[in-house]
Amino acid sequence: MATRILVLLAFLAGWLQASFAGAVITSAVNNNSLDPTDVYVVVPGGLAEDVDCFIDRPHEYNDIPLSLLGADYVRTANDDKTAGPGFSVNVTVDSTADLYLFIDDRVNVAAAMPWVGGLGFLDTGQDIGIDEDGDGVGAGQSIDNWSSVYKLESVSAGTTVLLEQNDGGSRNMYGVAAVEFVPPPPSVDLSLDNPSFEEGTAPFAGAPGWTIATGSGANEFYTTAGAGLSAGDPDSGQEGSGSQFLTGNRQAIGDGSNPSSSSATQSIDISGFAIDIDTGGVTLDLDFYYNKFDSNESASVSVEFFDAGNASLGTLTTGSLGTTASDEWVPVILEGAVPLNARSFELQLNASRSSGTGTNVSFDNFSATLVGVTGIIPEPSTFIIWTLGLLGLAWHGRRRRRKA
């Protein structure tokens, strides 16, 4: 108990240090803006409900993720959403920081902004709202459009060069924010069954370790190595994870038309971390890659938590995942709090289509981490059994000594 209290105090001290430190972003210099007189504005510690997004519009940020409240942010120019090659924003941080981008959900990031993935930014699965008229007050009020929150973790002190958005005049320009990097708390990687779909020899219907209905007319996913799929589907697994992956495209095995919606599920036991979970502050980080090049398709991933009696405790979801470039694997991070009393969760992959006969949605390379746990700690019932066993051994040893 004393060890856990010391660990929690250390994390609290780190959080307080980050919260009361000086500005993280020291400058944000825009180059080749459409209006050469525009000067981007850094607002230290200013990200809050109903603050201005831009220097040239009345738009306001709304429904901000809790982890970003109080972050340094940059008021960019919305006109720069159409700025082409040559445009840049030089963002300088004075200490190691987590850097964030807020990118309009209507932007095809992989096609229009390949530099985002190139720098290592990952979609966190979180969103931030934009009130374009600035007429709503409070979280969730008068949101006109949403932007996805991308994160580049642990950026060293210095300057990061962000490039153009260049994706149509109907979108909003991306936003920039930063918070001081705080070393993560202890974490444990969870064991997923067949997370990269390498079990078995592709192609075949279904995937070992995942619950997927198979057979003609059933709700289907297929394990494939890419052969025979549509142009635009990946031709191999995500780099470094093996050649195989999961797809909703019936052409993987030359199957007939399959249903317009497909799902794959897997249950993961986390009861071994019960004491940490019930103390509070444990989060789940789920990482994976996907491809969805066809805008007629939809894809999402969700996590539903359950207690020991299998009652639902809540759900985390990516929401609808964006359209990708052809053949491109896009990384995603889904993260959120593990509810008190959670003992398991169900991971669900969803794919659907609005036209055609095959679902061009693919997934690969899943990993899951519990953050804020100190290691495997038994359920109370298991701990009692261990304690009784030790007491029994002690009693048995005492009897032997008396007989001697």
Secondary structure, DSSP 8 states (H G I E B T S, - for coil): -HHHHHHHHHHHHHHHHHHHS--SEEEEEEES-SSTT---EEETT---TT-B-BSSS--EEES--GGGTT-EEEEB-GGGGG--TT-EEEEEESSSEEEEEEEETTS-HHHH-HHHHHHT-EEEEEEEEEETTS---STTSS--EEEEEEEEEEE-SEEEEE------TTS---EEEEEE------EEE---SSTTS-SS-SSEEB-TTSB---STTS---EEE-STT--TTS-SS-STTS-S-EEE--GGGTT-----SEEEEEEEEE-TTBHHHHHHS--EEEEEEEEE---TTEEEEEEEEEE-TT--EEEEEE--S-----TT--EEEEEEEE--TT--EEEEEEEEEESSSSS---EEEEEEEEEES--S-B--HHHHHHHHHHHHHHHHHHHHHHHH-
